[in-house]
């Protein structure tokens, strides 16, 4: 039985290339779930869940803290001071998410080997080579211990450690028993490590090597048309002065001869996926890596509606960050009240003291990722190619900082050491024969926590954004906010680098001169933003923040952004002048897809054209009939979405043969999906020709028909005759939140949902990961905001708890829960109180 397998054997069985789930991102993790059946539940605690009443003492409290858990298991914390509320927050988060706290902070610290062994060595090395733990330690050293920032971090640690110390070995969370490791002490710096991990997930998108490899394969002109230009369709976050998207579907330059300079640079950096990949994908094969990249394109939505376009005459706000779906959830729902100081609710990230997305009595807010390019690379000249001590800068040698990184296993034994070098820009690493340094805004962040605490006191939407802008560096976010006075606003908040000579962050630069350094950052006035726009609504869904025709200062390229969801949410909002909270709720899971509407007809037309030319394939005819009958909506019971998705995958594999390096079988890089809009308009474009079929020159219709036929045959072989066993979308593409350690017995059951790639609910499970709406919230900004929300999972991290998965069904059905907002403990009805916890000095 699984319970008899020694933990050491489980860890030794771990293979490279599996994944950690931390802060919605991907790293490396042992796939223990393959070996552990639900019998591992014997290690889970079935007691100590939520007793009706409980009490504890926390050193440092100034007064008693009253905590009421409501029927939804949300702790409402009523405290006398802000620091008391933070101590209580640390305690209640640890009570439900102790293992998650440690796992995620270690992921940002690069010490996972100390928890699970040397199977996590590659993940830890990447974290340290990126300079993340060094940056966190520097931030902590820079904090005055008497400052409010430090005191908040210390108070949070007090709460966590008080709970941790109260546990007997028998009460440890199941994961600690499995790994035979005790919970470690929580230090204030661990919150800094967690903040870095967020930055890794949301602001780690190097493009330089992709462009370089593309130039080495198809020449400079064609490569830049894909990797160094803006999206061909623009409907930005900052509304443009028009009432429809702007399209620039010009022809794409034909592939040219390889760029010889780029070829030399690729060779110097080391050809292949590992070069310049200070990233989670370094050990994944090209096909799987591309699939992962496609999954990660699923990001977030938020939107707000002004009173003039809402049925009630009040401002409305909705948000749903799309991150990796994990158990326990990335989020933990809380409500904190300090009379006269703060009254805030929403979700916190376990490990960060504060509310990340939520509401106060005056306003509500949510985020999406900007996708801005905030990571650049420089080619450095060093004094020794093997063990450098200096680098050249403006004609003089400058000393390198050398930091020795030591990696230890669970027993404290040294498993590896390496050295990370630092220039004035940031960490430096050898790539092939070159030494590259990096500058990344995430390593320069650290005051975001204080921005949130300041913003919570803001009486207005504008004040909220301005308070955050003072402190906020990274990861850059599209912060949307609405207030009870009826104001709606959005701003792409965070430091956006300005490069020398109005440059773009797509090249590896010469590091021997400061003339190539960043010369500053956009001012707040230059951030993409809008306040009470004439159109009466605002929306962001990871599209470009501002139309480059209106603002040419570089933010990122097309590959950093996605267009489909932005087009859909703006279309829905533009068509409705009487929006209600329930309509907003339904928008979260709206199955409509601009992507399918624009691209599926091309497959049908291609099949029709081939049949007119004499193609008698039954598979092609059946596939075309299925797509023609599909309403292009990703409902759970539709039978066309699976065929379209498979055909899209086949088409992309056939289309981008120009990006397959000599001697390899798969493209090393691929353009963004939006470029298909340009190509489908040009049926004879040379890009449609598959050079691997030397005797045939394919055009658009030939390639798309081939892809559609192959997709149909593949699905028939896998799922059977669709007339007998329909390829229903909910059956073949369910969402399935997974345990943080990939323990299959503790994963959620497959959950069919409405939505799919390119829709507003792109929650799709795959062999690689599960991404989707990690939190949904709709707020009506009345005198007292009315909030409805849900996330996929439950408040407890204990798989034996009834609170582990109790919200999943609601989430899967697209429903929302009513959120309680009591001003005092007595306002929460006795019938709605699940448990009472009292904390004293």
C-alpha positions in Angstrom: 0.0 0.0 0.0 1.1 3.6 -0.6 1.2 4.3 3.1 4.1 1.8 3.5 6.3 3.4 0.8 9.2 5.1 2.6 9.2 8.9 2.1 12.8 8.7 0.9 11.8 6.3 -1.8 9.0 8.6 -2.9 11.4 11.5 -3.2 14.0 9.4 -5.1 11.3 8.5 -7.5 10.8 12.1 -8.5 11.8 12.9 -12.1 13.0 16.2 -13.6 10.4 18.2 -15.5 7.5 17.8 -13.2 6.1 21.0 -11.8 5.7 23.0 -8.6 2.6 25.1 -8.3 3.5 28.3 -6.5 1.7 31.7 -6.7 0.0 30.5 -9.9 3.3 29.9 -11.6 5.3 26.9 -12.8 8.5 25.6 -11.3 9.9 22.1 -10.7 8.2 19.7 -8.3 8.3 16.0 -7.4 5.3 14.3 -9.0 4.5 12.4 -5.8 0.9 11.9 -6.8 1.8 9.1 -9.2 2.9 7.0 -6.3 0.4 8.1 -3.7 -3.2 6.9 -3.7 -6.0 8.4 -1.7 -4.8 6.0 1.1 -2.3 8.8 1.9 -5.4 10.4 3.5 -4.4 8.4 6.6 -1.8 11.2 7.1 -4.4 13.9 6.9 -5.8 15.5 10.1 -9.5 14.8 10.5 -9.6 16.8 13.8 -8.6 20.3 14.7 -10.6 21.7 11.8 -12.8 24.5 13.1 -14.0 23.9 16.7 -17.0 26.0 17.6 -14.9 28.0 20.1 -11.2 28.3 20.6 -8.7 30.7 22.1 -5.0 31.3 21.9 -2.4 33.8 23.2 -0.2 35.8 20.8 2.7 37.7 22.3 2.6 41.4 21.4 -1.1 41.9 21.2 -2.3 45.2 22.7 -5.9 43.9 23.2 -8.1 40.9 22.6 -9.0 40.1 19.0 -12.4 38.7 18.2 -12.5 36.4 15.2 -15.8 35.1 13.8 -15.8 32.5 11.1 -18.9 32.8 9.0 -20.8 30.0 7.3 -18.5 30.3 4.3 -15.5 29.8 6.7 -14.3 33.4 6.2 -12.6 34.8 9.3 -13.8 38.3 10.2 -11.1 39.8 12.4 -12.1 42.5 14.8 -9.0 44.1 16.4 -8.1 47.3 18.3 -5.1 48.1 16.3 -3.7 47.5 12.8 -0.8 45.5 14.1 -3.1 43.3 16.2 -5.2 42.7 13.0 -2.1 41.6 11.2 -1.0 39.3 14.0 -4.4 37.7 13.9 -4.2 37.4 10.1 -1.0 35.5 10.4 -2.5 33.2 12.9 -5.7 32.4 10.9 -3.8 31.9 7.7 -1.4 29.5 9.3 -4.3 27.7 10.9 -5.6 26.7 7.4 -2.5 27.0 5.1 0.7 26.3 7.1 2.3 24.1 4.5 1.4 26.4 1.6 3.0 29.3 3.5 6.3 27.4 3.7 6.2 25.9 0.2 5.6 29.2 -1.6 8.1 31.2 0.4 10.8 28.5 -0.2 10.0 28.6 -3.9 10.9 32.3 -3.8 13.9 31.7 -1.6 15.4 28.9 -3.5 15.5 26.4 -0.6 13.0 23.8 -1.8 15.8 21.2 -1.5 15.6 21.6 2.2 12.0 20.6 2.2 11.9 17.8 -0.5 15.5 17.0 -1.3 17.8 17.5 -4.2 15.0 16.7 -6.8 14.3 20.4 -6.5 17.8 21.5 -7.1 17.2 22.8 -10.6 14.3 24.9 -9.4 16.4 26.4 -6.6 19.3 27.1 -8.8 17.1 29.0 -11.2 15.6 31.1 -8.4 19.1 32.0 -7.0 20.6 32.6 -10.5 17.8 35.1 -11.0 18.9 37.0 -7.9 15.6 36.6 -6.1 16.8 35.6 -2.5 19.6 38.2 -2.6 17.1 40.9 -3.5 14.8 39.9 -0.7 17.6 39.9 1.9 18.7 43.3 0.7 15.3 44.7 1.2 15.0 43.4 4.7 18.4 44.8 5.7 17.3 48.2 4.3 14.2 48.3 6.6 14.4 50.2 9.8 13.1 47.8 12.5 11.1 50.7 13.9 9.4 51.4 10.6 5.7 50.4 10.1 6.7 48.2 7.2 9.0 46.1 9.3 6.5 46.0 12.2 3.8 44.7 9.9 6.0 41.9 8.6 7.1 41.0 12.2 3.5 41.1 13.5 2.4 38.7 10.7 5.3 36.4 11.6 4.3 36.5 15.3 0.8 35.2 14.4 2.1 32.4 12.1 4.7 31.3 14.6 2.3 31.3 17.5 0.1 28.8 15.7 3.0 26.8 14.5 4.4 26.4 18.0 1.0 25.3 19.3 1.0 22.1 17.2 2.0 18.7 18.3 3.6 16.4 15.8 0.3 14.6 15.3 -1.3 17.9 14.4 1.2 18.8 11.6 -0.4 19.2 8.2 -0.3 16.0 6.2 2.4 17.3 3.8 4.9 17.6 6.7 4.2 14.1 7.8 4.7 12.8 4.3 8.0 14.7 3.9 9.0 13.9 7.5 9.9 17.6 8.0 8.7 19.9 10.8 7.1 23.3 10.0 9.9 25.9 10.0 9.8 29.2 11.8 8.4 32.0 9.7 10.7 35.0 9.4 9.7 38.5 8.1 12.0 38.0 5.1 9.9 35.1 4.0 7.1 37.5 2.9 9.7 39.2 0.8 10.6 35.9 -0.9 6.9 35.4 -1.6 6.6 38.8 -3.2 9.5 37.8 -5.5 7.8 34.6 -6.4 4.8 36.7 -7.5 7.1 38.7 -9.7 8.5 35.5 -11.2 5.0 34.4 -12.2 3.7 37.7 -13.5 6.8 39.6 -14.8 9.2 37.0 -16.1 8.9 37.1 -19.9 12.3 37.4 -21.7 11.9 37.9 -25.4 15.5 38.5 -26.5 16.4 35.0 -27.4 13.2 34.3 -29.2 13.8 37.2 -31.5 17.4 36.2 -31.9 16.6 32.7 -32.8 13.9 33.9 -35.2 16.3 36.2 -36.9 18.8 33.3 -37.3 16.1 31.3 -39.1 14.0 33.7 -41.2 16.0 36.9 -41.3 15.7 40.2 -39.6 12.6 41.7 -41.4 10.3 38.7 -41.0 11.4 38.0 -37.4 10.8 41.6 -36.3 7.4 41.6 -37.9 6.4 38.9 -35.4 8.5 39.5 -32.3 9.3 43.2 -32.4 6.0 44.8 -33.3 2.6 45.5 -31.8 -0.5 43.5 -32.1 -2.3 43.7 -35.4 -5.6 44.4 -33.5 -5.8 47.1 -30.9 -8.5 47.7 -28.3 -6.3 48.8 -25.4 -6.9 49.2 -21.7 -6.6 52.9 -22.0 -9.6 53.6 -24.2 -8.8 55.0 -27.6 -10.9 57.8 -29.2 -13.0 55.3 -31.2 -15.9 52.9 -30.6 -14.4 49.8 -32.3 -11.1 47.9 -32.4 -8.4 49.2 -34.7 -7.1 46.6 -37.1 -3.9 46.7 -39.1 -3.9 43.3 -40.9 -1.2 44.0 -43.4 0.7 41.3 -45.1 3.5 39.7 -43.2 7.0 39.9 -44.8 8.1 36.6 -46.3 10.8 34.6 -44.6 14.2 35.6 -45.7 17.7 34.2 -45.6 19.1 33.6 -42.1 20.6 36.7 -40.4 24.3 35.8 -40.2 24.9 38.1 -37.2 22.1 36.4 -35.4 23.4 33.0 -36.3 26.7 33.9 -34.7 25.1 35.2 -31.6 22.9 32.1 -31.2 26.0 29.9 -31.6 27.9 31.9 -29.0 25.0 31.7 -26.5 24.6 28.0 -27.0 22.0 26.8 -29.4 18.8 25.3 -28.0 16.2 25.7 -25.3 18.6 26.2 -22.5 20.3 29.3 -23.9 19.1 32.5 -22.1 16.4 30.4 -20.5 16.6 31.7 -16.9 13.1 30.2 -16.9 11.0 27.4 -15.8 11.0 25.7 -19.2 14.7 24.9 -19.6 14.3 21.2 -19.3 11.0 20.8 -21.2 11.0 19.5 -24.7 10.0 22.1 -27.4 6.5 20.8 -28.0 5.6 20.6 -24.4 7.2 24.0 -23.7 5.0 25.6 -26.4 1.9 24.0 -24.9 2.9 25.4 -21.5 3.4 28.8 -23.0 -0.1 28.6 -24.6 -1.6 27.6 -21.3 0.1 30.5 -19.6 -1.5 32.9 -22.1 -4.6 32.4 -20.0 -4.4 35.4 -17.7 -7.0 37.7 -16.1 -10.0 39.9 -16.7 -11.3 42.9 -14.9 -13.8 45.6 -15.9 -15.9 48.4 -14.3 -19.1 50.0 -15.4 -20.0 53.7 -14.6 -23.4 54.6 -13.1 -24.7 55.8 -16.4 -24.4 52.4 -18.0 -25.7 50.3 -15.0 -29.3 49.4 -14.4 -29.1 50.6 -10.7 -27.3 53.9 -11.4 -24.3 52.7 -9.3 -20.8 51.8 -10.3 -20.1 48.1 -10.8 -16.8 46.2 -10.7 -15.7 42.7 -11.6 -12.4 40.9 -11.5 -11.2 37.3 -12.1 -7.4 36.7 -12.0 -6.5 33.6 -14.1 -3.7 31.8 -12.4 -2.8 28.1 -11.8 -5.7 26.3 -10.2 -4.2 24.7 -7.1 -5.4 23.0 -3.9 -5.3 24.7 -1.6 -6.2 27.8 -3.6 -3.7 30.6 -4.3 -6.1 32.8 -2.3 -7.5 32.8 1.2 -10.6 35.0 1.9 -10.5 37.3 4.9 -12.2 40.4 6.4 -10.3 42.8 8.8 -11.9 45.5 10.9 -10.0 48.1 13.0 -12.5 50.8 14.1 -11.7 54.1 12.5 -8.6 52.7 10.8 -9.6 50.0 8.3 -12.5 47.9 7.2 -11.3 45.7 4.3 -12.2 42.3 2.9 -11.3 40.1 0.0 -8.5 37.7 -0.6 -5.0 37.5 0.6 -2.1 35.4 -0.7 -0.9 33.2 2.2 2.5 34.7 3.2 1.7 38.3 2.4 0.1 40.4 5.2 -2.7 42.3 3.7 -5.6 42.0 1.2 -4.5 41.8 -2.4 -7.9 42.0 -4.2 -11.0 43.2 -2.5 -13.1 46.0 -1.1 -13.5 48.7 1.6 -16.5 50.7 2.6 -15.6 53.2 -0.1 -14.3 51.2 -3.1 -13.4 47.9 -4.7 -10.5 46.9 -6.8 -9.0 44.1 -8.9 -5.9 43.5 -11.1 -4.8 42.0 -14.3 -1.2 41.5 -15.4 0.2 44.2 -17.8 2.6 41.8 -19.5 5.0 44.7 -19.8 8.6 43.9 -20.8 10.6 44.7 -17.6 13.6 42.3 -18.0 16.6 43.1 -20.2 20.0 41.5 -20.9 23.5 42.8 -21.6 26.5 41.0 -23.0 29.4 41.6 -20.6 33.1 41.7 -21.2 34.8 39.9 -18.3 38.5 39.4 -17.3 38.3 35.7 -17.1 36.0 33.5 -19.1 35.8 30.8 -16.4 36.1 32.6 -13.1 35.6 36.3 -13.7 36.3 38.9 -11.0 35.8 42.1 -13.0 33.7 43.4 -16.0 34.5 46.2 -18.3 32.5 49.4 -18.2 33.2 52.6 -20.1 36.9 51.7 -20.6 37.6 50.6 -17.0 37.4 47.4 -15.1 34.7 47.2 -12.4 34.7 44.6 -9.6 32.0 41.9 -9.8 30.1 40.8 -6.7 30.4 37.1 -6.2 27.8 35.3 -4.1 28.4 31.6 -3.3 25.1 29.8 -3.2 24.9 26.6 -1.1 22.1 24.1 -1.5 21.3 21.7 1.3 19.0 18.7 1.6 16.4 17.8 4.2 19.1 16.6 6.6 21.1 19.8 6.2 23.8 18.1 4.0 25.4 20.1 1.3 24.2 18.9 -2.1 25.6 21.6 -4.4 27.3 25.0 -4.5 27.6 27.5 -7.3 28.5 31.1 -7.7 26.2 33.9 -8.9 28.0 37.1 -10.1 26.5 40.6 -10.0 27.2 43.7 -12.1 25.6 47.1 -11.4 22.7 45.9 -13.4 22.0 42.7 -11.6 22.8 39.0 -11.7 25.2 37.8 -14.4 25.3 34.3 -15.8 27.3 32.4 -18.4 25.3 31.4 -21.5 27.4 29.3 -23.9 30.5 31.3 -24.4 29.0 34.6 -23.3 28.4 36.2 -20.0 25.0 37.9 -19.8 23.8 40.3 -17.0 20.2 41.1 -16.4 18.1 43.9 -15.0 14.7 43.1 -13.8 12.2 45.4 -12.0 11.1 42.6 -9.7 14.6 42.7 -8.0 14.0 46.4 -7.3 10.6 46.1 -5.7 9.8 45.7 -2.1 7.5 48.5 -0.8 4.3 47.3 -2.4 2.9 46.2 1.0 3.0 49.7 2.3 1.2 50.9 -0.9 -1.7 48.5 -0.1 -2.0 49.7 3.5 -2.0 53.3 2.3 -4.5 52.6 -0.4 -7.0 51.0 2.0 -7.5 54.3 3.6 -8.2 56.1 0.4 -11.7 57.6 0.2 -11.9 57.5 -3.6 -10.8 55.5 -6.7 -8.3 58.2 -7.7 -6.9 58.2 -4.2 -6.5 54.5 -4.2 -4.5 54.5 -7.4 -2.3 57.4 -6.3 -1.5 55.8 -3.0 -0.4 52.7 -4.7 1.6 54.5 -7.3 3.9 56.0 -4.7 5.1 52.6 -3.5 4.4 50.1 -6.3 7.3 48.8 -8.5 6.6 45.2 -9.6 5.0 43.1 -10.9 3.3 45.8 -13.0 -0.5 45.4 -12.8 -3.6 46.9 -14.5 -5.3 48.1 -11.3 -9.0 48.8 -11.8 -11.1 50.5 -9.1 -14.6 51.8 -8.6 -16.0 53.8 -5.7 -19.3 54.6 -4.1 -19.3 58.1 -5.6 -19.6 56.5 -9.0 -16.0 56.9 -10.2 -14.4 54.1 -12.3 -10.6 54.2 -13.0 -7.8 52.0 -14.3 -4.0 52.4 -14.3 -1.1 50.2 -15.5 0.7 50.7 -12.2 4.4 49.6 -11.8 7.8 50.7 -13.0 8.1 50.7 -16.8 11.7 51.1 -17.9 12.7 53.7 -20.5 15.6 52.4 -22.6 18.5 54.5 -23.9 17.8 56.2 -27.3 14.1 55.3 -27.1 15.2 51.7 -27.5 13.1 48.5 -27.2 13.7 45.7 -24.8 14.1 43.1 -27.5 17.8 43.0 -28.0 20.8 41.7 -26.0 22.8 44.9 -25.6 26.5 45.6 -25.3 27.2 45.8 -21.6 30.6 47.5 -21.9 29.0 51.0 -21.8 26.5 52.7 -19.5 25.1 54.3 -22.6 23.1 51.2 -23.0 21.6 51.2 -19.5 18.0 52.1 -18.7 17.7 55.8 -18.4 14.7 55.9 -16.1 11.1 54.9 -15.8 7.8 56.3 -17.0 6.3 58.9 -14.8 2.9 58.1 -13.3 1.4 60.6 -15.8 2.9 58.4 -18.6 1.3 55.2 -17.2 -1.6 53.9 -19.4 -4.7 54.9 -17.5 -8.2 56.3 -17.6 -10.6 58.0 -15.2 -14.4 58.1 -15.9 -14.0 57.6 -19.7 -16.8 58.9 -22.0 -17.6 55.3 -23.1 -18.8 54.6 -19.5 -16.8 51.4 -18.9 -13.3 50.2 -18.6 -11.8 46.7 -19.2 -8.5 44.9 -19.2 -7.8 41.3 -20.2 -4.1 41.3 -20.9 -4.3 43.2 -24.1 -1.8 46.0 -24.9 -2.3 48.8 -22.3 -2.2 51.7 -24.8 -2.5 51.9 -28.5 1.1 52.4 -29.8 -0.2 54.9 -32.4 -1.1 57.2 -29.4 1.9 56.4 -27.3 5.0 55.1 -29.0 7.1 54.7 -25.9 8.0 50.9 -25.7 6.0 48.8 -23.2 6.2 45.4 -24.8 5.6 43.6 -28.0 2.7 41.5 -29.4 4.1 38.3 -27.8 3.6 39.8 -24.3 -0.1 40.4 -24.8 -3.3 38.6 -25.8 -6.1 40.1 -27.9 -9.1 37.8 -27.8 -10.6 38.3 -24.3 -10.1 42.1 -24.5 -12.1 42.1 -27.7 -14.9 40.0 -26.2 -15.3 41.9 -22.9 -15.4 45.2 -24.7 -17.9 43.9 -27.2 -20.2 42.7 -24.4 -19.9 46.0 -22.4 -20.4 48.2 -25.5 -23.6 46.3 -26.3 -25.3 46.8 -22.9 -26.3 50.1 -21.4 -28.1 48.6 -18.4 -25.6 46.3 -16.8 -26.5 44.5 -13.6 -24.4 42.5 -11.1 -25.9 39.3 -12.4 -25.0 40.1 -16.0 -21.4 40.7 -14.7 -21.5 37.3 -13.0 -22.6 35.7 -16.3 -19.8 37.5 -18.2 -17.2 35.7 -16.0 -18.2 32.4 -17.7 -19.4 33.7 -21.0 -18.6 31.0 -23.6 -18.4 33.3 -26.6 -15.1 33.5 -28.5 -13.9 36.2 -30.8 -11.0 33.8 -31.6 -13.3 31.1 -32.8 -15.5 33.5 -34.7 -12.5 34.9 -36.6 -10.6 31.7 -37.3 -13.1 28.7 -37.4 -14.7 29.9 -40.6 -11.3 29.7 -42.3 -11.2 26.0 -41.7 -14.7 25.5 -43.1 -14.0 27.6 -46.1 -10.7 25.7 -46.7 -12.6 22.3 -46.6 -15.2 23.6 -49.0 -12.5 24.9 -51.4 -10.7 21.5 -51.3 -13.8 19.6 -52.0 -14.5 21.8 -55.0 -11.1 20.8 -56.2 -11.9 17.1 -56.0 -11.0 16.2 -52.4 -13.3 13.3 -51.5 -12.1 12.7 -47.9 -15.0 11.7 -45.7 -13.1 12.9 -42.6 -12.7 16.4 -44.1 -16.4 16.5 -45.0 -17.5 15.3 -41.6 -15.1 17.8 -39.9 -16.4 20.7 -41.9 -20.0 19.8 -41.2 -19.2 19.6 -37.5 -17.5 23.0 -37.4 -20.2 24.6 -39.6 -22.9 23.4 -37.1 -20.9 24.7 -34.1 -22.1 28.0 -32.7 -18.5 28.9 -31.8 -19.3 29.0 -28.1 -17.5 27.0 -25.5 -20.4 25.5 -23.7 -20.0 22.3 -21.6 -22.2 20.2 -24.0 -21.0 21.5 -27.4 -19.2 19.1 -29.7 -17.3 21.5 -32.0 -14.8 23.2 -29.6 -12.6 20.1 -29.2 -12.4 19.7 -33.0 -11.5 23.4 -33.5 -8.9 23.4 -30.8 -7.3 20.3 -32.2 -7.4 21.7 -35.7 -5.8 24.9 -34.4 -3.0 22.9 -32.8 -2.3 21.0 -36.0 -2.4 24.1 -38.2 0.1 25.9 -36.0 2.4 22.8 -36.1 2.2 22.7 -39.9 2.4 26.5 -40.4 5.6 27.5 -38.5 8.0 25.0 -40.1 10.2 27.9 -40.9 11.1 28.1 -37.2 12.4 24.6 -37.0 16.2 24.7 -36.5 18.3 22.4 -38.7 18.4 18.9 -37.2 15.4 19.4 -34.9 11.8 18.3 -35.3 9.8 21.2 -33.7 9.9 25.0 -33.9 12.2 26.6 -31.3 9.9 29.7 -31.3 6.4 30.5 -32.6 4.7 33.8 -33.2 1.6 34.8 -31.2 -1.7 33.5 -32.3 -3.0 37.0 -33.3 -0.7 36.8 -36.4 -3.1 34.2 -37.9 -5.5 37.1 -38.5 -3.0 38.6 -40.9 -2.2 35.3 -42.6 -5.8 34.1 -43.2 -6.3 37.2 -45.3 -3.5 36.2 -47.6 -4.3 32.8 -49.1 -1.1 32.6 -51.1 1.3 33.8 -48.5 4.6 31.8 -48.7 4.2 31.2 -44.9 1.4 28.6 -45.7 3.8 26.4 -47.6 5.1 23.5 -45.5 8.7 23.2 -46.7 8.8 19.6 -45.4 6.6 18.6 -48.3 9.2 19.5 -51.0 7.0 18.3 -53.9 4.0 20.3 -52.9 3.4 24.0 -52.4 0.6 24.5 -50.0 -1.6 27.5 -49.9 -3.9 28.5 -47.0 -6.8 26.2 -47.9 -4.5 23.2 -48.5 -2.8 23.6 -45.1 -6.0 24.4 -43.1 -7.9 21.5 -44.7 -5.0 19.1 -44.0 -5.0 20.3 -40.3 -8.7 19.9 -40.0 -8.7 16.4 -41.5 -5.9 15.3 -39.3 -7.6 16.7 -36.2 -10.8 14.8 -37.0 -9.0 11.5 -37.5 -7.0 12.0 -34.3 -10.1 12.7 -32.2 -12.0 9.8 -33.7 -9.1 7.5 -32.8 -9.0 8.8 -29.3 -12.7 9.4 -28.4 -14.5 7.2 -31.0 -17.1 8.0 -33.6 -18.7 11.4 -32.7 -22.1 10.1 -33.8 -21.9 7.4 -31.1 -19.7 9.2 -28.5 -20.0 12.9 -28.9 -16.9 14.9 -28.3 -18.5 17.1 -25.6 -16.3 19.9 -24.5 -17.0 19.5 -20.8 -15.9 15.8 -21.0 -12.6 16.2 -22.8 -11.5 19.6 -21.4 -12.6 19.9 -17.7 -10.9 22.0 -15.1 -9.2 20.1 -12.3 -7.4 22.0 -9.5 -4.5 20.0 -8.3 -2.8 19.6 -4.9 0.4 21.7 -4.5 2.5 18.5 -4.5 0.6 16.9 -7.3 -0.9 14.3 -5.0 -3.6 12.8 -7.2 -5.7 11.6 -4.3 -6.1 15.1 -3.2 -6.8 16.7 -6.5 -10.3 18.0 -7.3 -12.6 15.9 -9.5 -12.7 16.9 -13.1 -15.1 19.8 -13.3 -16.8 20.6 -16.6 -17.1 24.3 -17.2 -18.4 26.7 -19.8 -15.4 28.4 -21.4 -12.1 27.7 -23.1 -9.1 29.3 -24.8 -9.9 32.8 -26.0 -13.1 33.1 -24.0 -13.6 35.2 -20.8 -13.4 31.9 -18.9 -10.3 30.2 -20.3 -10.2 27.5 -17.6 -8.9 24.4 -19.3 -7.1 21.4 -17.8 -4.3 19.8 -19.7 -1.4 17.3 -19.2 0.8 20.3 -18.3 -1.2 22.5 -16.0 -4.6 23.8 -15.0 -5.1 27.5 -15.4 -8.3 29.5 -14.9 -10.3 31.9 -12.8 -8.6 31.6 -9.4 -11.1 34.1 -7.9 -14.2 35.7 -9.2 -15.7 38.9 -7.7 -18.6 41.2 -8.6 -19.2 44.4 -6.6 -22.0 46.9 -6.7 -20.8 50.1 -5.1 -23.8 51.2 -3.2 -23.5 53.1 0.1 -22.5 49.8 1.6 -20.8 47.8 -1.2 -22.5 44.5 -2.1 -20.0 41.8 -2.9 -20.4 38.4 -4.5 -17.4 36.1 -5.0 -16.0 32.5 -5.2 -12.9 30.6 -5.9 -12.3 27.0 -6.9 -11.5 25.0 -3.7 -12.0 26.0 -0.1 -10.5 27.8 2.8 -8.8 24.8 4.4 -5.6 23.3 3.1 -6.4 20.0 4.9 -7.7 17.4 2.4 -9.7 15.7 5.2 -11.6 19.0 5.9 -15.1 19.6 4.6 -13.8 23.1 3.8 -11.2 21.8 1.4 -13.4 21.7 -1.7 -16.7 23.2 -0.6 -16.6 26.1 -3.1 -15.7 24.1 -6.2 -19.2 23.2 -7.3 -20.4 26.8 -7.1 -17.3 27.9 -9.1 -17.8 25.2 -11.7 -21.4 26.3 -12.3 -20.4 30.0 -12.6 -22.3 31.0 -9.5 -21.1 33.4 -6.8 -21.5 33.5 -3.0 -22.9 36.4 -1.1 -20.0 37.9 0.9 -20.6 39.1 4.5 -19.4 42.6 5.5 -20.2 43.1 9.2 -18.9 46.3 10.8 -18.8 44.7 14.2 -18.8 41.1 15.5 -22.4 41.5 16.7 -23.5 42.3 13.2 -22.8 38.8 12.1 -26.0 36.8 12.9 -25.5 33.9 15.3 -26.9 31.5 12.7 -24.2 32.6 10.4 -21.3 32.0 12.8 -19.4 28.7 12.2 -16.7 29.2 14.8 -15.4 31.8 17.2 -11.7 32.3 17.9 -10.4 34.7 20.6 -6.8 35.8 20.7 -5.4 37.4 23.8 -2.0 38.6 25.1 
